Structure formats: structure tokens, C-alpha cells
Amino acid sequence: MMKVNVISRKLIKPCKPTPSHLSIYNISLLEELNSPINVFRILYYPSHVVAGKIISLEEPLAQVLSLFYPIAGRYNKEKHQIDCNDDGAEYAVAEVDCRLDQVIGVGTKSKQLNHLLPVDICAADEPTDAMLAVQINRFQCGGLTIAICASHRFFDSASLGMFLKVWANAANDGELVIRPNFDSSSYFPSEKLPQLRSRVSRTGDKSIVAKKFVFDKNIISILRESLSTKWRSKANTERPPSRVVVVSALLTQALLRADRAKHGKSRASLIVQAIDLRERTVPPVPKHCCGSLFLYNHLKLTADESHNIMKNFVRMSLKLRQAIIQGMKDCTRILSDKMFGRWVLVDSHIDATQKSNNPDYKVIRITDWSKFGEYELDFGFGKPIWVSLADVPLKDLFILMNTKDNDGIEAWVYLDESDMVFFEQDEDLRIFTSE
């Protein structure tokens, strides 16, 4: 078992105080819907890129916190607002009693990786919880990881990607090329919604297990080629499904088959895909707008449809692609048609949460984190050789990440352990993936 010993912990405050007129940040309607959880990343840097270089990320972090000032504050859950009081981000340095290659090698246990994080993933929303926490983990070989957790009340994965890009650039004495926008609540004003019944708890859920499945570029090409006849037969310029769609389709079918094997029958299913709202609305939400700015696109299947589609890869891929296309069209309406927008953003989200607790439904969530450029993050000592997640206390969830070469996909799968027993034995998964 890897042991991580924290040798220092401090608060990093913004290098400039937040102006008094910015002392309160009201979260948006979309952030009110989020579970009390942190979004996070772990970046891995080997000894040969770190060797001989001074690792000091505190000063550039303080600089960037002045730019992203709400993340240096504390969340007030009663008022649905962030007190931008400059209390600061947590910054820890730890020593790990093993080599980096022992952590990133084949068979890495995701539960181990949680020890590299600065705080628990569920340490969010309480008055004493920092909204941003960082931990620098130094390994015996000289390699290191940068692990970061940020409150989902202010950041989604795209926002975290922006922050990391600006922080890395500041560490390299570069200009702060991204100027974040904090107007999400003007697009989606708060309704002071009561906290939804959360799918996560502060103590987590020990029955949820994680496993990583890797789809390399050759396998993805084979999957896309299996659909080519369908698309070539069309007299149009429509592109075949993306690598994200084909991987999502294969994973979804495997879970539907696992669910049938476990229950002895197919159940109605709801497949939820997250779509980034930025630059897709009318008028457009800015590209660098911070917040949780995504909608959940829903594909509903009856029990019979779930049974039939789990055997038809072409149809599954087509359905997921069509749902994404429709979701992007929906983005153009949500600001101009308030009733429609609320149904898409709020009511459908509440419906999915309720179905998650309904024994007659299987709700599967898919989110694509493969486009945020983490493998380009150079803090002054080279680019990472791996970017990982860890255990997440959410079940029936697929998170798709890039591989280092940017043309493969690492799928992080989070299931109840009783489902994983059936899922990991799926024949198609065993043929098309590696661990």
C-alpha cells in the first residue's frame, strides 16, 4: 500500500486583495443543482523532467487566485453564494514512499490514487472547506504529481481546465492569456433551490468501485470503421460518429448487458450525456465563462428498446450521436425560451435524479473530459506523462479522458461492485480494451 506523508500544509491567499465590490459571488441556477463534491485532476511528472529544477508553484498560484478570486473564498450554502473573502486555497506538500512508475503502471488501483489528493472528493460545501486545494506529491525517484480539487459550486471540468492552463502559464512567467468571465448567474439566475437529494455523501459509498479501460487509437479506428458502411451509404457529408461516441456506445451496451445479467431482465434505461453550453447558446455564453455550464442530454429507452439496442452497436452509436446533436440544438433555445430552458436544465435533471432511485430504471451518465488539454500543462518542468482521476463516489458513471498521445481514450468506469462483476466480464470489453 502506497503511503503518503503530508509534510506541510498552508493557505495561499491571492497576491492582491479582492475589491470590496466583488466580495459576494452569487452562484447560478446550474451550480445549485450540483452535488456537494469537488472536480479534480492528478498530473504526473517523471523525475527526468523535474530533475534539477526548483519546484515553487506558490507564487504563481497566488497570482492566479487574484484572477479567479471566487475560488479563494468560502461557500455559504444557506445564502447560495461565495464569500470572496480571500481566505485562500489549501496548499500541501507530501512525500510518497514509492517510485512514480509503481503508481502509473499496469494494474494501478484507483483507490490508491485518492491518497494523492489534497482533500477528500466529498469535502465540499461546509464553511471550513476550501474551494480550491492543491497537493504536491514527491516520489522517491524524484518524480512528482500535482493533484488539485476544486468545488463543483464554482467549477466544472472545463473551468478547472482553464484554471490549470493559466496557473501553468504563470509558473512559466507567461502572460495570463485567459481572462475568465464570472457572469454565469446572469445567464442562469439563482432560484435558491433546496438541495436536491444528493447522490453523494460526505463519507462516500464503499460499495462503488472504479476501473479504467483503455481504448487505443487502433481499436477506436476499428470501431468507427464498423460504422462506415452505414455512413458511406448516405449521399451527404455527415461525418461518422466521433471516437467519444463509439466508446460511449460500447461502454453503454456493456453496462446494459451487465444489468440484464444481474437482474435477469432488461430494464428501462436513461442515458445522460453532459454537453458544454459555452458558445452554443444564443446569445453565446463566453468560452472562458467560469461555472458549471453544461446541460444533461437524455436518451430514454423502454425495457424492450434497452434489450434490443444492447446487441446493435450501429444503432446504439446512432442513437447517442442523434441525442448529442439534438442537445446542441437545444442549447440554442434555452436562453430565449425560458420555459423550455428550465425544462432542459432543471426539470429533466430532477427527473434523472429521481429515476436513479427507481428500481425499474437503469440511469447511465457519460461525461467527456478529453478536450481540456491537460497533457500540454507545463509548470516549468515539462509536460505530464499521465493525467488521472481516482475513486469517485458516483455509480453508473463513465468519465472519458484522453490518453497521452491524444488519440486514444481512457474510460474511468464507476459502478456498484455487484454490477462491476458482470461488466468487466463483458466479451466486447475484453476484446476492445486494455487496462
N, C-alpha and C positions, 0 to 999 in steps of 0.2 A: 504494500500500500504506500503510495506516494505521500510524504509528509511535507507540509508547507508551514514554515515558521515565520510569522509576521514579526519583523524586527523594528519597524517604525510605522507610525500612523499619525497623520496630521490633517488639518483642514487647510486647503488652498483657497484663498479669497481672491476675488477679481483684482487686477492691478489698479483699476480705477473704480471708485465708488459709483454705484448705480444712482443716477439722478433721481431726486425725490419724486418727480412727476411720473417715474416709471416704477414706483415702489410696489404697485399692485399689478399682477398679471391675471386676468380672468381667463380660465380655460374655456375651450369651446364645447359645444354640444357633443362632438365626436369624442373628445377626451373624457367626457363624463361617462361614456359607455364602456371605457376600458376597464379591464380587471386591475386590481392593485398589484402590479408586477413591474419588473424592470426589463427593458430591452438591453441586449448585451452583445459583446463580441470578445473573443480572445485571439490576439495576434501573436504569432510565433516567429522569433528571430534567432537564427543559429549563431553559434559562437564566432564563426569566421567573418560575419558581417559586423558583429558587435565588438570584437577584439580591439583593444587599444583606444576605444572611443569613449569619451565621457558621456555617461547617460544622465542627463539632467533635464527632465521634462516639466519641472515645477513652474519655472518662469514662463515658458510658452503657454502652459495651462492657465496660469493666472491672466495672461494676456487675452486668451481666447474666452475665458469666463466673462470678461468685461463686454465682449461682443454678444455672447449668448447669456446675457445676465439672468434670465429667469432660472436657469439650471443651477445657479449658485444660491438660490433661495430655498424656501421650505414650503411644502404644500399644506394648505389649510382646507381639509376636506369638508368642514362644516360650511364654509363660505364658497367652496368650489373655486378657489383662487390660489395663486402662488404669491407668497410674501417675498418680494425680491429684496431681501434684507442683507445680502452678501455674506451670509453665514459660511458659505464656501462649500467646496467639493471635498470629499474624503480622498486622501492620497496615502496609499500604503506601499511599503516595500517589504518583500518576503524572500526567504531563501528556501529552495526546494532541494530535497535530499536525493536527487537522481539527475540523470542526463536528459536533455531535451528529447533526444531520439527515443528514449524509453516511454515518452508521453505521446509522441505523434506517430509511433509505429503501428503496425497492423495489430488489431485487436484492442485498441485503446478503449477503455471503459469510460463512457461519457460521465458517469457519476464521479469519477476521479477528477474530471476537469472542473467540477464545481468548486473544488478546493482552491483553484487558481483565481476565483472571483473575489472581489473586494468585499462584497456583501451578498447575502442570500438573494436569490432572484425574487423572492416574495417580500423582501424588506422594503416596502413602499407604502406611502400614504400616511404614515404616522408622523407626528410633529418632530420627532428626533431623527427621522430618516433623511439622509442627504439625498438630493435629487440626482446627484452625479457622484459616482465613486470609481476610483481607479486603483489598480494594484499592479505593481511591477514585480514580477516573479523572476528571481535569478537562479539559474540551474548550475549544478556542479561543473558542467562542461564550459560554462561561460555564456551560454545562450540565455535568452530571456523571453518572457511573454508580457504583453501589455493587455490587461483584462479591464474592461470597462462596463459598468452598469449605469443605466440612465432611466429615470422614472418614465413610465408609459403615460403619465398625466401630461407630459410635455413633449416627449419624443416618440416618434415611431422609428422604424428601422431606417427609413430614408433620412430623417432628421439626424439620427446618430451618425449615419454615413457622412453627412455634411460636416458635423462637428469634428469627426475624426480627420477629415480632409483638411480643415482649417487648422486644427491642432498640429498635424504633421507638418504643414507648410510653415507654421510659426516656429516650430522646432528647427527648421532648416533656414531660419532667418528670411523667409519669403514674405511676400505681401499677402495680406488677408484678402484673397481674391474673391471669396464668397461673402456677401453681405446678407445675413439671414433676415428674413421677414417674420414678424410676430403678429400677424393680423388674422390668424385662423379664426378667432372668435368673431371677427367682423363678417366673415363669410358664413359661419355656423354659430350663431349666438347661443350662449348657455341657456338651458331651460331649468337649471337647478334640479335635474332629475335625481330621484333617490337612487342609491347604489343598487345596481342590479344584483341578483343572486349570483355571486361570483363563482367561476369555475376553479378558482384557486384559493388556497388558504395560506395563512402565514407559516404554518408548519409543513406545507406541501402535501403531497399524496404519495405515500410509499409504494402504492400498487402500480404507479405509472413507471414504465421503463422506456429507455431510449435505445435506438440502434441506428447506425449510419450505414447507408447503402450508396455505393459509388457507381455512377453511370459514366463510363469514359466516352470520348468523342466517337469512337468506332461503333460502340453499342448504340449511341444516340442516332448515328447515321443509318444503322440497320433499322431501327425503329421508324425513323422518318421515311426510309426507302420503302418500308412495308406499306406505307400510305400513298406512295407516289402514283400508283395506277389510278386511284380514286381522284387525285387532283389533276393528273395529266388528261383525264377524260373530259375535263371541263374546258370549254372554249373561252377561258378568261385568264386573267393574270393573277388570280388569287394565289397567294403563297401557301404552301403546305404548313401544317401546324409547326409551331416552334419547338425547340428542344424542351422547354419548360412544359408545354402542353403534352408532349408524348411521354415524358417522365411522369407527369401528374396522372395521366391516363393509366399507365401501367401500375403505379402505386395504388390508385383508387380501385382498380379491378382486383388487385391482390387483397385489399382490405375487405372488399365486398365478398370475395370468396372465403376469406377467413371468418367473416361474420356469419356467413351461411354455415360453414363447417362447425362453428361454435354453437349456434342456436338450432341447427337442424332445418332451417328455412331461411329464405331471403326476407329481409325487412325493407320497408320503405326507407329511402335514403335522401339526405340533403347534403349536397356537395357545395361547400362555401369557398370561394376563391377571393382573395384580397386584391383590390385594384387601387393603385395610387391615383388620387384625384388631381394632383398637381398638373397644371397646363392642359387638363382635359375638360374643365368646366367652362361655362360661358356666363360671365367673363372668366378668364382663366385665373385660377389660384396660382400665384407665382411659383416657379421651380424651386426657389430657396425658402419657401414658407415653412417654418417650423411648426410642429404639432403632430397629431395623429390624423393624417389626412388621407384616408382610404375608405372605400366602401366595400362591403361584403356582397359579392355577386353570388346568387343562389341558383343551383341546378337541382330541381326536385324530381325524384323518381319514385314511382309506386313500387311495391314489393315485386310485382311481375317485371317491371322495367329494370329494376336492380338486378334481378336474376338473369334477364336476357343480355343486358349490357356488359355484365362481368365476363362474358365469353366472347365479346365482339370488340376487339381493340380499335378497329377503324371507327366504329360507331361511338365508342367511348371518347376517342380523341376528337371526333367531330362535335360531339355534344359539349365537351369542355371548351373547345375553341369558340363555338357559337355563343356559349354563355359569356365568355370574356368579351367578345365583340359587342354583345348586347349591353354588357355592363359599361363598356366605354361609351356607347351611345347614351346610356342613362346618365352618365356624368354631365353631358351637355345640357340636361334638363333640370338638374337638382337645385340650381340657384334661381332659375326663372319660374319654376313651378314648385311652390313651397310645399303643397300637399304631397305631390309626387316625391319631392326630395326627402320629406320626413319619412315617408313610407320606405323608400330605398335605404336611407341611412339609419333610421331608428327602429321603425316597426318591424322590418324584416330581421334586424339584428336581435330584437327581443324574441321574435318568433323562433329563430335558430337556437337561442339560449334555452327556451322552453322545450324545444324538441330534443335538445341534448339530454334532458332529464326524462324523456318519454321512452319507455321500453319498446315501443312499437317503431322507433326510428333509429337509424344509424346516421349520425351527423359527422361528416368528414371535413376538416378545414385544411386548406392549402394556402401557403404564403410563399412568395418568391422573393428571396433576398439575394439574388445572384447578380444584381446590376448596380451595386454600390461601390465598386472599385476598391475593395479592401486590400487586394493584392498589390496595389500601387502605393500603399501608405508607407512612406519612408520618413522616419523621425530623425534622420541624420545618420543612421547606421544600416542602410539597406532596406530592401523590401522583405515582407514576411514570406516564409516558406509554407505556412499553413494559416488558415483563419478558421476557427472552430466555434461551435456552440457548446452546450453542456446539457445537463438534465433540465428539462422544463416541466413544471407540474401541470401540464395540459395534455389531455388524452385525445386520440384520434386527430392528431395534428401532423402535417408534413411541412417542414421548412426546407426550401431548396436553396443551396449555396453553390457558388462557383468552385470548381477545382482550380488549382494554381495556374494551369495553362489556359484558363478562361473558356474552354470549350467542352468541358465535362461538367457534371452536376453531382454534388454530394447531397443526398436526401437524408435529412435528420427526421426520423420517424418516432413519434411519441404515442405509445399505446398502453392500455391496461395490460398487465403482464399475461392475463389469460387470453387476450387477443394476439399478443406477440408470439405466443407458442404456435398458433396456426399461421400467422402472417409470414414469419421468417422461413417457414417450410414451403411457401408457395413456389410452384415449379418455375413459373416465368421469372420471378425474382431471382431464383438460384441460377437461372440461365443468363440473365442480362445484367447482373450486378456483381460487384466485388465489395468487400468490407474494408 
